[in-house]
Amino acid sequence: MPKFFVKKDQINENRITLFGEDVKHIGNVLRKQIGDEIKICNVDTSENFLCEITKIHQDNIECKIIKRKECETESNINITIFQGLPKAEKMELIIQKCTELGVKTFVPVQMERCIVKLDEKNEAKKIERWQKIAETAAKQSGRNNIPEVKNVINLKKLCNLIEKYDIVLLAYENETECKLKSELNKIKGKQNLNIGVIIGPEGGIDNKEVEELVISGATKITLGQRILRTETVGIAVSSIILYELE
């Protein structure tokens, strides 16, 4: 059963009102009727509810709270993916699948070898679409929080952000010694870790960019003998991090 997100002002004592696309999805896709149950999460507090649909209108659906539920679907590992801008459909796949896995934040990064170049107008549209994809994936996977898709940053800004994390891992195809597992073993057992993962675009990360990132505190890691596509790296690394540390 998918989960629907509401804000605090949509909750009135023991009743919750849904609006917008949720109404269409519940009525047209899920074919829910009065008396059916749905799961709802307060996006402001992460509180979960099991609700019964009591009224269905054209522009809203009213629900009665049956019970409040404990639902620990969020990891205490906070993963941020710094993704070198790939082609649009690849970014959508990365956001969708990594949201399902538990990634908390996505930051698109303009790098030297990025094929995609976004102006302000196109960037705003892309961020809005990517955020919607994150929200849909969060609903489908039953998460308590919707990951945030931040605005596009450049490499200099990324370098300045590295110190804010417990560790920042740079997936680099030319690295042969430092393995992901060995780096994760160094931080195993710590709580509420903030981990950054830097991934290059289709053409990889330029050598000068790698040098700047390492000087700023990023750690180069190898992902094995095979070269992964940019849209595969985030999924693979996130899965391994959460398996090893969660």
N, C-alpha and C positions, 0 to 999 in steps of 0.2 A: 504494500500500500504506500503510494507516494506521500510525502509530507508537504504541507502548505505553510508558508511563512506569513505572519501578520506583524504589524507594529502594535505597540502598547495601546494606542488610541483606538484600535479596532476591538479591544476587549472591554466589555462592560459587565462587571461582576461575573456572572456565570454564563455569559453569552459572548459569542464572537461573530463578527460580520466580515465576509469575504467579498472582494470587489474585483473588477477588471478581468484579466485573463484567467484568473482562478475560477471565476464563474463559468466561463466557456469550457475550461478543461474538465471541471467536475460534471457539468451537464452534458456536454457534447462528446467528450472523449471517454471519461470514466462511466458515463451514464448513471450517475448516482441519483437517488431519489430521496424524498422525505423519509426519515427513519434510518437511512444508511449512516454508517460511521466513517469518519475520516480523522487523520492525524494532523494536528496544527502545532506550529512552534512559534513562540514569541521571539522574533528576531532581535529584540532589544535586550531580552533577559535570558534567552536560550531555554525558557521554560516550555515543556511539552504538554499537550493536552490530547486526550481522546474525546472526540466530539460527535454529536448526533445532529444531522441536518434536520432543521425544524421548518424552515421556509425557503422556497426557491423563487426568486424574483428575476426579472429580465436583467437587472444590473447588479444584483447582490444576492448572496446566500447567507441566511442566518443559521447559526449552529448553537447548540446547547452543550456546555462542558459537562461531560460525564465523569471524568476524573483527570486529575493532574498526574503526569507520568514522569518517572525518572528515566532519562534516556541518554546514556553516556556514549554518544557516537563520535565525539570530538577527541582527537589525540592530544596529549600534552606535549607533543613534538610539533613545533611551529615551523613549517617549511615554507620558504619563499623561493619561487622559481624566477630567476632573472633570465628571460628567454630572448636571445638574439632574434630580431624580427624575421620570422619566416613568411612564406606565402600564407594568405588568409585562411585557407581551409586547414592548413597544418596547425596554425595557432588555435583554431577552434577545437581541433581534436585534442591538442595538448591541454587546453583549459577544461574540456569536458572530462577527459579520463583522469587527469590529476585531481580534479575536484572530487570525483568518486573515490579516489584513493585517500584523500584527506589533506591535500595541500591547502594552506591558509591564504596565500597571497601570490599573485602573478604580477611581474613587472616586465613589460616589453622593453627591450634595449636596442637602440640604434647602434649597430656595429659597422666596422669598415666593409665587411663582405656581405652585408645585408642587400638582397636584391630589392626588397620592398622599401620604399621611401614614402613617409606619410606627411602631408601638410596638416595644418591645424584643423581644417574642416573635416578631412578624412579621418584624422586621428580621433576626433570626438565621436564620430559615427562608429568607428571600429571599437573603441572602448565601451560604448553603450551596448553594442552587439555582444562583445565578449563577456561583459558583465551579466547580460541576460542568459548567455550560455552557462555561465557559472551558477546562476540562480536555478536554472532548470535542472542541471546536474545535481545540485545540492538537494533539491526536492526529491528527485528520483532515487537518490542514494540514502535518503533519510537523515541527512546531516542536521546539526543544530544551528550551524552558522553558514552564511553565504560567503565564500571567498571573495576577496577584493581584487579587482583588476585595476592596477594603478596606471597613470599616464606614462607615456613613453619617456625614457631617460637616455642620456648619452653615457659614454664610458667613464667620463670624468665624474659624473654624479654617482655612478655605480661604485667607483673606487672609494668615494667618500662615505658610502653606506656600509662598507665591509666591516668596519670596526664595531658596528652596532650588533653584530651577530656573534654567537659562540663559536661558530665555524662557518666558513664559506668554501664550498667545494667547487672547483673549476673542472668540468669534464673536458679533458684535452686528449685528442687522439694521438699526439706525439709523446705523451707521458707513458713510461714503461715500468716504473718502479713503484710509485705510491698507489696503493690499492684502496678502494672505497672501504672495504671491511676493516682494514688496519686503522684508518682514520676514525671510523665510527667506534672502534674498540677503545680509543683514547677518551671518549666522552660518555661511554656507557655508564648507566647508573645515575646520571645527572637528570634533574627534573626541569620541565618547562624550557627545554632547549630551543633556541632560535637558530635555525640552520638555513643558510642560503645556498642555492645551487645555480651555478652559472652555466648556461648552455649556448653554444654558438648557433648561428643561422645555417642555412644549407651549405654555404661555402666554408664553414668552420670559423675559428677565431684567428685573426691575424697575429703573427708572432709578437709584434710590438704591443698589441693589446694584452696578450698573455703576460708579457713582462710587467706592464703597468699594474695588472690585477694582482700578480704575485707580490710585487713590491708593496702593494696596499694591504696585503694580508691574506689573499686567497690561497687555497691549497690545491695544486694540480693533482688530479686523480686519473687513473686509467680505468676503463670499464671492460678491459679484456682485449683479446687479440682481434676481435672483429669491430669494424667501424659501424656505429649505429647512426641511423637517420636522426635528424634533429628532433623530429616528432616522437621518436622512440626513447630518447635519452631521459626526458623528464619523467616519463612513466616508469622506466626501469629504475632510475635512481630513487625516486620517491618510494617505490615499493620496497626496495632494499633497506632504505633508512627506517621506514616504519616497521618492517619485520625485525630489524636488529635492535631498535631502541624503544619501540612502543611497549 
